[in-house]
Amino acid sequence: MKKLLVLLVFMTTCLIGCAEAQTATTDGDNYKLYETTNIWTFLKLDTRTGKIWQVQYSTKGPEYRFESVLNGEDLTNGNTKPGKFELYKTQNMYNFILLDKVSGKTWQVQWGDEDARMVLRIY
């Protein structure tokens, strides 16, 4: 019984350690790419500042590959750290929610054609 208890404590400690290591690695990323439902388009997020780019790749040629600014504004007021911002998909393929995981502030992020792109604060 004592051996079983020691084994259970050891396994629990290992699992907690692995989970913390994985979280630290994920939260420490300066940049993340987020898939959209369009197979050619990703959103690139600077997790420290909230800056976002629409990234498109192509097999047709260089004129179809681009990176375009969705949000070029630093949303932190100087309080930056990796993992501060995260993007969340919505059911609308063109919209994501940007969350400041420290302050709780949120923004609607819309990607698409140049005239449809926007980032709006949600109050």
N, C-alpha and C positions, 0 to 999 in steps of 0.2 A: 504493500500500500504506500509506504514511504517513497519507494522508487518511482511509483506512478505519479505521485504528487510532485516530486522533483522534476520528472520528465515533463509534466504539464506546465510547470512554472518556466522551465527552460524554453519550451516551444512557444509559449505566450510571449516571453521576452524577445525571442528571435523575430516573431511576427511583428511586434510593435516596433522593433529596431528597423526592420525592412520597410515598414510603412512610413516611418519618419524619414528614412533616407530617400525614398521615392518622392515624397512630398517636397523635401528640400531641393532636390534636383529640378522638379517641375517648377516650383516657385522661384528658383534662381535664374530661370531663362530670361534673357533680356528681350528676345524676340520670339514670337510664336506665329505659325501659319495656321489658318483656319480654313477648312474646306467649305465651299458653297455647293449648292446642288448643280451648278454649272461646272462641268468637268474641266474646263479650261481656266477657271477663276478661283483664286484664293484671296483671303484677306491677311495681310501681315500686320501684326500688332507689336508696337514697342510697349512691353508690359511695365516699363518704368514711367512713361510719360503719357500714355494713351494715344499717341500718334498712330494713324492707321493708313495703310496703302492697299489699293486694289492691285493684285498681281495677276497677270494673265500670261499663260504660256501657249505655245502653238507649234504644230508640226508643219504649218504652211510657209513659214518664213519669218524673218525678223520684224517685218512691219506689223505682224499680228501679236508680237510679244511686247508687253509694256508693264510698267509699274506707275500707278497714278495715285496722287495724294487724295485720301478721303478726309483726313483730319491732320493738318500740319501744326496744330496748336498744342503746346504742352499744357495738359490739364491738371498739373500737380501743384502749382504755386510753389515750386522748388522742393517739394517733399517727394523725392523719387526713390524708389527701390524696386528691384526686379520682382515681378509677380504682383505688383500693385493693381494692374488692370487685367480684366478677363473679358472675352467676348462670348456671348451665348446666342445660339441660333433661335430664331422664331419660326413659326409655321409659314411665314411669308419668305420665300427664297431670297429676296433682295434685302431683307432687314435682319439685323442683329441687335442685341442689347449689349452695350459696353458698361461694365460695372467697375467702379473704383472700390476694390475690396477693403480698403481702409476706411474711407469716409462714407461709403454707401451710395454715393452719387451715381446716377445712371444717364445714359445717352442712347438715343435711337440712331443707329448707323445704317445708312442705306447705300448700297453699291449698285452699279449698273452703268448705263450710258452716261456720258459726261454731264449732261444736263439734269440727270436724276440723282446724282450722288449728293449725299448730305449727312451731317452729323448734328443732331439736335438734342439739347439737354431736356431730360424728362424731370419735371418738378412735381 
